[in-house]
Amino acid sequence: MAHRRLASFQRHVRLVRQVRAQYVASGYTRIFADLPGERPPRSVHLSGFAPSRPDLTCRDARNRLVLVEAETCDTLDLEETARQWQLFRAYADACGGEFHVVIPSECEAAARERLTALGVRVDRLVALPLGEA
C-alpha cells in the first residue's frame, strides 16, 4: 500500500472493504484483505520484481487466484503503483490467475489512461462511488 495522508488512507480502506463485500457476495473464497482486524494476503514474490503485498487476494469459482489492488485518485500516478500493477499482472499471468484494480468511480478515466500508458492489462477494473476520493 502506498504511503497516504489520513483522508486518503480512510478512502483506501473504504474501497477495500466495499470490494471485499462484493467478492464475498459473489461467492469468492479464501479472501484475505489488508484491513485492520483481517488476515492480510501474502506478499507476492516474482523474479525481477521487488516483493509487494496486494490489498486483497481471493479464489474464484474455478479456484483461480485473484490479486486485487485498490488505489485512490491521488495514488494513481505514483511509481510504487506502477511497480505493483506490473508485478501483480505478471504474477497473475504466471499462475493462471487474474488481476483486478479497484478505484473510486470519479477517477476511472484517469485509471484507464494510466493502465494504458503502462501497458498493464487488468482482468477487471472495479469503479466504486466514494465521493471525493
FIKOLZA-1660 file (N, C-alpha, C; in steps of 0.1 Angstrom, whole numbers, plus 5000, padded with zeros to 4 digits):
% residues 133
   i   px   py   pz ch aa at
   1 5008 4988 5000  A  M  N
   1 5000 5000 5000  A  M CA
   1 5009 5012 5000  A  M  C
   2 5006 5022 4992  A  A  N
   2 5013 5034 4991  A  A CA
   2 5012 5042 5004  A  A  C
   3 5022 5051 5006  A  H  N
   3 5021 5059 5018  A  H CA
   3 5010 5070 5015  A  H  C
   4 5001 5072 5024  A  R  N
   4 4990 5080 5022  A  R CA
   4 4987 5090 5033  A  R  C
   5 4981 5101 5030  A  R  N
   5 4976 5110 5041  A  R CA
   5 4964 5103 5047  A  R  C
   6 4960 5108 5059  A  L  N
   6 4949 5101 5066  A  L CA
   6 4936 5100 5058  A  L  C
   7 4932 5111 5052  A  A  N
   7 4920 5111 5044  A  A CA
   7 4921 5101 5033  A  A  C
   8 4932 5100 5026  A  S  N
   8 4934 5091 5015  A  S CA
   8 4934 5076 5021  A  S  C
   9 4940 5075 5032  A  F  N
   9 4941 5061 5038  A  F CA
   9 4927 5057 5042  A  F  C
  10 4918 5066 5047  A  Q  N
  10 4905 5062 5050  A  Q CA
  10 4897 5058 5038  A  Q  C
  11 4898 5066 5027  A  R  N
  11 4892 5062 5014  A  R CA
  11 4896 5049 5009  A  R  C
  12 4909 5047 5010  A  H  N
  12 4915 5034 5006  A  H CA
  12 4909 5022 5014  A  H  C
  13 4908 5023 5027  A  V  N
  13 4902 5013 5035  A  V CA
  13 4887 5011 5031  A  V  C
  14 4880 5021 5028  A  R  N
  14 4866 5020 5023  A  R CA
  14 4865 5013 5010  A  R  C
  15 4874 5016 5001  A  L  N
  15 4875 5008 4988  A  L CA
  15 4877 4993 4991  A  L  C
  16 4887 4990 4999  A  V  N
  16 4890 4976 5001  A  V CA
  16 4878 4969 5008  A  V  C
  17 4872 4976 5018  A  R  N
  17 4860 4969 5025  A  R CA
  17 4849 4967 5015  A  R  C
  18 4846 4977 5007  A  Q  N
  18 4835 4976 4997  A  Q CA
  18 4837 4965 4987  A  Q  C
  19 4849 4964 4982  A  V  N
  19 4852 4954 4972  A  V CA
  19 4852 4940 4978  A  V  C
  20 4857 4939 4991  A  R  N
  20 4857 4927 4998  A  R CA
  20 4843 4921 4999  A  R  C
  21 4834 4930 5003  A  A  N
  21 4820 4926 5004  A  A CA
  21 4814 4921 4991  A  A  C
  22 4818 4928 4980  A  Q  N
  22 4814 4923 4966  A  Q CA
  22 4819 4909 4963  A  Q  C
  23 4831 4906 4967  A  Y  N
  23 4837 4893 4964  A  Y CA
  23 4830 4883 4972  A  Y  C
  24 4827 4886 4985  A  V  N
  24 4820 4876 4994  A  V CA
  24 4806 4873 4988  A  V  C
  25 4799 4884 4984  A  A  N
  25 4786 4882 4979  A  A CA
  25 4786 4875 4966  A  A  C
  26 4797 4875 4958  A  S  N
  26 4798 4868 4945  A  S CA
  26 4803 4854 4947  A  S  C
  27 4805 4850 4959  A  G  N
  27 4809 4836 4961  A  G CA
  27 4824 4833 4960  A  G  C
  28 4832 4843 4960  A  Y  N
  28 4847 4841 4960  A  Y CA
  28 4851 4835 4974  A  Y  C
  29 4861 4828 4974  A  T  N
  29 4865 4821 4987  A  T CA
  29 4880 4825 4990  A  T  C
  30 4884 4820 5002  A  R  N
  30 4898 4823 5007  A  R CA
  30 4902 4838 5005  A  R  C
  31 4893 4846 5010  A  I  N
  31 4895 4861 5009  A  I CA
  31 4904 4866 5020  A  I  C
  32 4915 4872 5016  A  F  N
  32 4924 4878 5026  A  F CA
  32 4925 4893 5022  A  F  C
  33 4924 4902 5032  A  A  N
  33 4924 4916 5029  A  A CA
  33 4933 4923 5038  A  A  C
  34 4940 4933 5033  A  D  N
  34 4949 4941 5041  A  D CA
  34 4941 4952 5048  A  D  C
  35 4933 4948 5058  A  L  N
  35 4924 4957 5065  A  L CA
  35 4927 4955 5080  A  L  C
  36 4924 4965 5088  A  P  N
  36 4925 4963 5103  A  P CA
  36 4916 4952 5107  A  P  C
  37 4922 4943 5115  A  G  N
  37 4915 4931 5121  A  G CA
  37 4913 4920 5111  A  G  C
  38 4919 4920 5099  A  E  N
  38 4917 4909 5090  A  E CA
  38 4931 4903 5088  A  E  C
  39 4931 4891 5083  A  R  N
  39 4943 4884 5079  A  R CA
  39 4947 4889 5066  A  R  C
  40 4959 4895 5065  A  P  N
  40 4964 4901 5052  A  P CA
  40 4968 4890 5042  A  P  C
  41 4968 4894 5029  A  P  N
  41 4973 4885 5019  A  P CA
  41 4988 4883 5021  A  P  C
  42 4993 4873 5015  A  R  N
  42 5008 4871 5015  A  R CA
  42 5014 4880 5005  A  R  C
  43 5026 4884 5007  A  S  N
  43 5034 4892 4997  A  S CA
  43 5036 4883 4985  A  S  C
  44 5037 4890 4974  A  V  N
  44 5039 4884 4961  A  V CA
  44 5054 4885 4958  A  V  C
  45 5060 4874 4954  A  H  N
  45 5074 4874 4951  A  H CA
  45 5076 4868 4937  A  H  C
  46 5083 4875 4928  A  L  N
  46 5085 4871 4914  A  L CA
  46 5098 4876 4910  A  L  C
  47 5106 4868 4903  A  S  N
  47 5119 4872 4899  A  S CA
  47 5118 4885 4890  A  S  C
  48 5127 4894 4893  A  G  N
  48 5128 4907 4885  A  G CA
  48 5119 4918 4891  A  G  C
  49 5112 4915 4902  A  F  N
  49 5104 4925 4909  A  F CA
  49 5106 4925 4923  A  F  C
  50 5105 4937 4929  A  A  N
  50 5105 4938 4944  A  A CA
  50 5092 4932 4949  A  A  C
  51 5093 4925 4961  A  P  N
  51 5081 4919 4966  A  P CA
  51 5071 4930 4971  A  P  C
  52 5058 4926 4970  A  S  N
  52 5048 4936 4974  A  S CA
  52 5036 4928 4978  A  S  C
  53 5028 4934 4987  A  R  N
  53 5015 4927 4992  A  R CA
  53 5003 4934 4985  A  R  C
  54 4995 4926 4978  A  P  N
  54 4983 4932 4973  A  P CA
  54 4973 4935 4984  A  P  C
  55 4963 4944 4981  A  D  N
  55 4953 4948 4991  A  D CA
  55 4944 4936 4994  A  D  C
  56 4941 4927 4985  A  L  N
  56 4932 4917 4987  A  L CA
  56 4936 4905 4978  A  L  C
  57 4934 4893 4982  A  T  N
  57 4935 4881 4973  A  T CA
  57 4923 4872 4977  A  T  C
  58 4919 4865 4967  A  C  N
  58 4908 4855 4969  A  C CA
  58 4909 4845 4958  A  C  C
  59 4900 4835 4958  A  R  N
  59 4899 4825 4948  A  R CA
  59 4885 4826 4942  A  R  C
  60 4884 4824 4928  A  D  N
  60 4871 4824 4921  A  D CA
  60 4865 4810 4921  A  D  C
  61 4854 4809 4915  A  A  N
  61 4847 4796 4915  A  A CA
  61 4855 4784 4909  A  A  C
  62 4865 4788 4900  A  R  N
  62 4874 4778 4894  A  R CA
  62 4887 4776 4902  A  R  C
  63 4887 4782 4914  A  N  N
  63 4899 4782 4923  A  N CA
  63 4911 4789 4917  A  N  C
  64 4909 4799 4908  A  R  N
  64 4920 4807 4903  A  R CA
  64 4923 4818 4913  A  R  C
  65 4935 4821 4915  A  L  N
  65 4940 4832 4924  A  L CA
  65 4936 4845 4917  A  L  C
  66 4930 4854 4925  A  V  N
  66 4927 4868 4921  A  V CA
  66 4934 4877 4930  A  V  C
  67 4943 4886 4924  A  L  N
  67 4950 4896 4931  A  L CA
  67 4943 4909 4928  A  L  C
  68 4940 4916 4939  A  V  N
  68 4933 4929 4938  A  V CA
  68 4941 4940 4945  A  V  C
  69 4942 4951 4937  A  E  N
  69 4949 4963 4942  A  E CA
  69 4940 4975 4941  A  E  C
  70 4938 4982 4952  A  A  N
  70 4930 4994 4953  A  A CA
  70 4938 5006 4953  A  A  C
  71 4934 5016 4946  A  E  N
  71 4941 5029 4945  A  E CA
  71 4931 5040 4947  A  E  C
  72 4935 5051 4953  A  T  N
  72 4927 5063 4954  A  T CA
  72 4932 5072 4943  A  T  C
  73 4925 5082 4940  A  C  N
  73 4928 5091 4928  A  C CA
  73 4942 5097 4930  A  C  C
  74 4946 5100 4942  A  D  N
  74 4959 5106 4945  A  D CA
  74 4971 5096 4944  A  D  C
  75 4969 5083 4943  A  T  N
  75 4980 5074 4942  A  T CA
  75 4981 5068 4928  A  T  C
  76 4973 5071 4919  A  L  N
  76 4973 5065 4905  A  L CA
  76 4987 5068 4898  A  L  C
  77 4992 5079 4900  A  D  N
  77 5004 5083 4892  A  D CA
  77 5018 5080 4900  A  D  C
  78 5017 5074 4911  A  L  N
  78 5029 5071 4919  A  L CA
  78 5037 5059 4912  A  L  C
  79 5050 5060 4913  A  E  N
  79 5059 5050 4908  A  E CA
  79 5056 5036 4915  A  E  C
  80 5053 5037 4928  A  E  N
  80 5050 5025 4935  A  E CA
  80 5038 5018 4930  A  E  C
  81 5028 5025 4926  A  T  N
  81 5016 5020 4920  A  T CA
  81 5019 5013 4907  A  T  C
  82 5028 5019 4898  A  A  N
  82 5032 5013 4886  A  A CA
  82 5039 4999 4889  A  A  C
  83 5048 4999 4898  A  R  N
  83 5056 4987 4901  A  R CA
  83 5046 4976 4906  A  R  C
  84 5037 4980 4915  A  Q  N
  84 5028 4970 4920  A  Q CA
  84 5019 4964 4909  A  Q  C
  85 5013 4973 4901  A  W  N
  85 5005 4968 4890  A  W CA
  85 5013 4958 4880  A  W  C
  86 5025 4962 4877  A  Q  N
  86 5033 4954 4868  A  Q CA
  86 5036 4940 4875  A  Q  C
  87 5039 4940 4888  A  L  N
  87 5042 4928 4895  A  L CA
  87 5029 4919 4895  A  L  C
  88 5018 4925 4900  A  F  N
  88 5006 4917 4902  A  F CA
  88 5001 4911 4888  A  F  C
  89 5002 4919 4877  A  R  N
  89 4999 4914 4864  A  R CA
  89 5007 4902 4860  A  R  C
  90 5020 4904 4862  A  A  N
  90 5030 4893 4858  A  A CA
  90 5027 4881 4867  A  A  C
  91 5025 4882 4880  A  Y  N
  91 5022 4871 4888  A  Y CA
  91 5009 4864 4885  A  Y  C
  92 4999 4872 4882  A  A  N
  92 4986 4865 4878  A  A CA
  92 4988 4857 4865  A  A  C
  93 4996 4863 4855  A  D  N
  93 4998 4856 4843  A  D CA
  93 5006 4843 4846  A  D  C
  94 5016 4844 4855  A  A  N
  94 5025 4832 4858  A  A CA
  94 5017 4821 4864  A  A  C
  95 5007 4824 4872  A  C  N
  95 5000 4813 4880  A  C CA
  95 4986 4811 4874  A  C  C
  96 4982 4816 4863  A  G  N
  96 4969 4814 4857  A  G CA
  96 4958 4821 4864  A  G  C
  97 4961 4832 4871  A  G  N
  97 4951 4839 4879  A  G CA
  97 4946 4851 4872  A  G  C
  98 4940 4860 4880  A  E  N
  98 4935 4873 4875  A  E CA
  98 4941 4885 4883  A  E  C
  99 4941 4896 4877  A  F  N
  99 4945 4908 4883  A  F CA
  99 4934 4919 4882  A  F  C
 100 4929 4923 4893  A  H  N
 100 4918 4933 4894  A  H CA
 100 4923 4946 4900  A  H  C
 101 4918 4957 4895  A  V  N
 101 4922 4970 4901  A  V CA
 101 4908 4977 4906  A  V  C
 102 4909 4983 4918  A  V  N
 102 4897 4989 4923  A  V CA
 102 4900 5004 4925  A  V  C
 103 4891 5013 4920  A  I  N
 103 4894 5027 4921  A  I CA
 103 4881 5034 4924  A  I  C
 104 4881 5046 4929  A  P  N
 104 4869 5054 4930  A  P CA
 104 4863 5057 4916  A  P  C
 105 4850 5057 4914  A  S  N
 105 4845 5060 4901  A  S CA
 105 4849 5073 4895  A  S  C
 106 4851 5083 4903  A  E  N
 106 4854 5096 4898  A  E CA
 106 4868 5097 4891  A  E  C
 107 4876 5087 4893  A  C  N
 107 4889 5087 4886  A  C CA
 107 4891 5075 4877  A  C  C
 108 4880 5069 4873  A  E  N
 108 4880 5058 4864  A  E CA
 108 4888 5061 4851  A  E  C
 109 4885 5072 4845  A  A  N
 109 4891 5076 4832  A  A CA
 109 4906 5077 4834  A  A  C
 110 4910 5084 4845  A  A  N
 110 4925 5085 4848  A  A CA
 110 4931 5072 4850  A  A  C
 111 4924 5063 4857  A  A  N
 111 4930 5049 4859  A  A CA
 111 4932 5042 4846  A  A  C
 112 4922 5043 4837  A  R  N
 112 4923 5036 4824  A  R CA
 112 4934 5042 4816  A  R  C
 113 4936 5055 4817  A  E  N
 113 4947 5061 4810  A  E CA
 113 4961 5056 4815  A  E  C
 114 4962 5056 4828  A  R  N
 114 4974 5051 4835  A  R CA
 114 4977 5037 4831  A  R  C
 115 4967 5028 4832  A  L  N
 115 4969 5014 4828  A  L CA
 115 4974 5013 4814  A  L  C
 116 4968 5020 4805  A  T  N
 116 4972 5020 4791  A  T CA
 116 4986 5025 4789  A  T  C
 117 4989 5036 4795  A  A  N
 117 5003 5042 4794  A  A CA
 117 5013 5032 4799  A  A  C
 118 5010 5024 4809  A  L  N
 118 5019 5015 4815  A  L CA
 118 5019 5001 4807  A  L  C
 119 5009 4999 4799  A  G  N
 119 5008 4987 4792  A  G CA
 119 5004 4975 4801  A  G  C
 120 4996 4978 4811  A  V  N
 120 4992 4968 4821  A  V CA
 120 4978 4965 4818  A  V  C
 121 4975 4952 4816  A  R  N
 121 4962 4947 4814  A  R CA
 121 4955 4943 4827  A  R  C
 122 4943 4947 4829  A  V  N
 122 4936 4942 4841  A  V CA
 122 4924 4933 4836  A  V  C
 123 4921 4923 4844  A  D  N
 123 4910 4914 4841  A  D CA
 123 4897 4920 4845  A  D  C
 124 4898 4929 4854  A  R  N
 124 4886 4936 4859  A  R CA
 124 4890 4949 4865  A  R  C
 125 4883 4960 4861  A  L  N
 125 4885 4973 4867  A  L CA
 125 4872 4976 4875  A  L  C
 126 4873 4977 4888  A  V  N
 126 4861 4980 4896  A  V CA
 126 4861 4994 4900  A  V  C
 127 4851 5002 4896  A  A  N
 127 4850 5016 4899  A  A CA
 127 4838 5017 4909  A  A  C
 128 4842 5022 4921  A  L  N
 128 4832 5023 4932  A  L CA
 128 4829 5038 4935  A  L  C
 129 4817 5042 4937  A  P  N
 129 4814 5055 4941  A  P CA
 129 4817 5058 4956  A  P  C
 130 4826 5067 4958  A  L  N
 130 4830 5071 4972  A  L CA
 130 4828 5085 4975  A  L  C
 131 4829 5094 4965  A  G  N
 131 4828 5108 4967  A  G CA
 131 4841 5113 4972  A  G  C
 132 4847 5123 4966  A  E  N
 132 4860 5130 4970  A  E CA
 132 4871 5120 4972  A  E  C
 133 4872 5109 4965  A  A  N
 133 4883 5100 4966  A  A CA
 133 4894 5104 4957  A  A  C
% end
